[in-house]
Amino acid sequence: MKETLNRLGKVTLVLMAGLSAILAIHVVTGGARDRALNRIEQAGLLSLAGGETITDSGFTAQGRAMWTLPDSGGHIVRERLRGYQSHLEVLIRMDPGGEMKGFAVLSAGEGPHVLHQLKRGDPDALSGATVTEEAIRAAVARIRRDVTRTLEEGS
């Protein structure tokens, strides 16, 4: 019995050391990815704001990151959606009436043709990328409802 407990203790120590190493690698590489994504997010926010003041509004009712543009009354919301080949992380600018005024791609694994079209920020330009185009349009509809609900609950 004592020998079995001894072996179990050694196995547990080896497993804990392995898990600690994996966690350390994840923290180091994940941190670098997060920092790069934050820089891209900041650039996207500045681009979409077009010189307007940006106020961090926290989160929408559905948990999406949201920024307010007090000069125009618009909002920028971060969304993750499923395109044809991958998930995309985007920022979508909405005017006070709930219409999309632009979007910025933070990360995507779509093909080079689609990525080039996405970088232009115009879903109408996504010729031949129907799945990705529809995913963006569906995201805009979700965000419109979410921002409306968030603003109503905050009033």
N, C-alpha and C positions, 0 to 999 in steps of 0.2 A: 504494500500500500504506500509506504513511504517513498519507495523508488518510483512508483507511478506518479505521485504528486511532484516529485523532483523533475521528472521528464516533462510533465505538464507545465510546470513553472518555466522550464527552459524553452519550450515551444512557444509559450505565451510571450516571453521576452523577445524571441526572434521575430514573432509576428508583430509585436509592438514596434520594434526597431524598423522593420520593413514598412509598416504603415506610416511611421514618423518620416521616413525618407520620402515616401510618395507624397505625403502632405507638404513637406518642405519644397519639393520640386513644383508641385501645383501652385503653391503660394508665390514662389519666385516667378514662374512663367505666367501665371494668371495675373499677377500684379503688373507685369510689363504689358500684357494685352489690354488690361483695364486702363492703364495710363495712356497708351496709344489711342484707345477708343475715346477716352475723355478729351484728348487733344482734337480728334476728328469731330467729336460732338461739339466742342466749343467753336470750331471753324464753321460747322454746319449751322449752328445757332446764329453766329454773326452774319453769315451769308443770307440766311432766310430773313433775318431782322432788317436787313437793308439799311442799317444806320439807326434804326429805332432803339429805344431803351428796352432792355430785356429784364424782366423781373421773374425770379424763380417762384413759382406758385405752388411748389410741392408736388402733390399727386392728384390725379383725377379720382372720381368715385370708384373707378375700376382699377386703380393702382398704376396708371401710366404717368410717367414724369411729364410735367406741364410747366410751360413758361408763358407769361403774359406780356403782351406788347402794349403798354398803357397808352402810347401815342395814338395807335389806330384801334385799340380795343380787340385786336386779334390774339391768337394763341398759337404756340408751337407745342406739339405733343410728340413724344417718342413712342414708336410702335415697333413691335417685332411681328413679322408676317412671313408666311410661307410662299415663296415664288415657285417657279418651275423646278429649278435644280437645288435650291437651298433656302434657308431662312435669310431674311433681310432685316436689318435694323435701320429704320429711317426716322427722320424728323419730318413732320408734316405741319405746314403753316396753314392755319384756318383764319378766315376773316370773321368779323363779328356775326355775320349771317350764316356761318357754318360752311362756307365754300372754301375749297382748297385753293390756296394761293401759291403753293410751291412745296417742294419736298427736297430733302437732302439725304443721300444714302450714306449711312455710317459704316455698314459692312454688308457684304453679299458674296455669294459664291456662284452667281449666275455666269453664263458664258460671256466672253468678251464683247460680242455684239450687243447683248442686252445691257451689260454694264455700261457700255459707251452711251447707249440711249438713256439709261437711268441717270447717269451723271448730268444729263441736260435738265433733269428735274421736271419733265413734262410727260405724264402718262400717255398722252395722245401720240407721242413720238415712238411708242413701243410697238412698232409694226413687227408682226411675227412673234410677239411675246405675250400671247393672250393670257396665259395663266398668271404671269407676273403682273400684267396690266390689271386684270380682274382682282388680284390680291390687293393691289394698291387702292383700287376703287372701293373694295369691301372694307379696307382699313379706314378709309376716309369716312365711310358711313358709320362705322363703329365709333370712331373718334368724335364725330359730330354729336351722336347720341350721348356719349360719355361726357363731353365737355358741357353740353346743355344740362345734363343731370347734375354735374358738379357745380355749375354756376347757380342752378336753382336751389340746390341744397345749401349753398353758401349764403344765399340771400336771406 
